Amino acid sequence: MEHDYDHLQRAAKDHLWMHFTRHSTYDTSDVPIIVRGEGAYIYDAQGKRYLDGLGGLFVSQLGHGRTELADAAAAQAKELAFHPLWSYAHPNAILLAERIAGYAPGDLNRVFFTTGGGEAVESAWKLAKNYFKLTGKPMKHKVISRSIAYHGTTQGALSITGLPPLKQQFEPLVPSTFRVPNTNLYRASEATGGFLDGSDPEAFGRWAADQIAVAIENEGPDTVAAVFLEPVQNAGGCFPPPPGYFDRVREICDEYDVLLVSDEVICAYGRLGHMFGAERYGYQPDIITSAKGITSGYAPLGAMIASDRLMEPFLHGSESFAHGFTFGGHPVSTAVAMANFDIFEQEHILEHVRDNEGAFRATLERLLDLPIVGDVRGDGYFYGIELVKDKGTRETFNEEESEKLLRGFLSKALYDEGLYCRADDRGDPVIQLSPPLICDQAHFDEMEQILRTVLDKAATLL
Ligand SMILES: Cc1ncc(COP(=O)(O)O)c(C=O)c1O
């Protein structure tokens, strides 16, 4: 489609309110406008090509330009554009629910559709509260989550989020959420006050999991409904679970009758080489929250997947879960999700990620020879690269340096060099990578080369 570039710039600046955006940045520069995508690449309005190193926003599992997914959307819109799931059903919602239940671990057989991840998180918290009210534990309502973890921006999901700078402007938020330490092994010494140095990941995992039990005890087990954890925590820069962490968390949740919610808005649907992160790390959640990759981004959709036990009280008499969204489980989105999973199966996408993740890791680890690269961590096609001021002491940048480095230089420099990814300082400064799952060694090399060029320059700025 042809566009008038000057008109787009003017209209973007005059009318479009972008998300999490410092609009003043664009007082003196153009708004980056992306017009099309092909495979692992996106193209801007001037025709310049970028490697989509973040999969849009941890979304584009199959990459861009998949006509099968566009065709599935068009066919469904022609047949039935819309009907809600409020006491009615439509075929793709039914078949997708059945399919996801088949992929999900254990008895996670009940699928409640939303339009995105934050709504899935909201739905999980409301379900946890409602379930306990119906099963004789009406005081159970509180939520435990981890420090620096992001769980969404709606008021409940934001309350569960562990990032104070994102919350302050909106306080008071929904009360009754509490933070425990995350599993940043690189910073184990700081987290444990020097008690553990991270050289024994299992001991650190045990310690971190035990903090959940401490928090439950502190709050009173009769008041705690759920703990929300990502398989690999994104914010802060990809913290995988240390060995044994989720086994211990499951034990704690069972001991205190607290629901384990695996927030897989990023980690599900192949990101870690499995349909669900819980499967990769071998634990059984009570609820999985998911979105993003479920459609590879060709239409908006989220899903909260609950165990049979959690739906059981709603199956009798006049009970219902009084909760829903007009567009949750939209016919077009569910049709696209079905087509997305067809391609996952035909093209062995999960196997592709598992076969290539070692190469991805090894390629990124080459960057460890740069003085500014402190840590490379993650799993599957999901990595964080932590930048440090002093590699020996692991000293991080102060706020001013971080501002200069990340916002002032890195984000733009990486983009100018042809890599779309994210430089983030919600915890310590990191670069986040989450490329389409179709990527291979040539893409990994391209990422590494661009990162090397830009990080070399970044080191000279400070
Ligand atoms: C773990 C996690 N939970 C929830 C959300 C919120 O999802 P959405 O932006 O679709 O509302 C995100 C978004 O990135 C996420 O990463």
PDBQT file of the ligand as one rigid body, heavy atoms in Angstrom, charges set to zero:
ROOT
HETATM    1  C1  LIG A 501       4.527 -12.080  31.501  1.00  0.00    +0.000 C 
HETATM    2  C2  LIG A 501       3.541 -11.090  30.964  1.00  0.00    +0.000 A 
HETATM    3  N1  LIG A 501       2.309 -11.030  31.484  1.00  0.00    +0.000 NA
HETATM    4  C3  LIG A 501       1.385 -10.176  31.022  1.00  0.00    +0.000 A 
HETATM    5  C4  LIG A 501       1.670  -9.313  29.983  1.00  0.00    +0.000 A 
HETATM    6  C5  LIG A 501       0.611  -8.366  29.482  1.00  0.00    +0.000 C 
HETATM    7  O1  LIG A 501       0.207  -8.735  28.216  1.00  0.00    +0.000 OA
HETATM    8  P1  LIG A 501      -0.608  -7.711  27.270  1.00  0.00    +0.000 P 
HETATM    9  O2  LIG A 501       0.356  -6.624  26.893  1.00  0.00    +0.000 OA
HETATM   10  O3  LIG A 501      -1.024  -8.562  26.110  1.00  0.00    +0.000 OA
HETATM   11  O4  LIG A 501      -1.770  -7.226  28.075  1.00  0.00    +0.000 OA
HETATM   12  C6  LIG A 501       2.945  -9.338  29.400  1.00  0.00    +0.000 A 
HETATM   13  C7  LIG A 501       3.273  -8.440  28.290  1.00  0.00    +0.000 C 
HETATM   14  O5  LIG A 501       4.376  -8.357  27.819  1.00  0.00    +0.000 OA
HETATM   15  C8  LIG A 501       3.909 -10.246  29.910  1.00  0.00    +0.000 A 
HETATM   16  O6  LIG A 501       5.150 -10.288  29.391  1.00  0.00    +0.000 OA
ENDROOT
TORSDOF 0
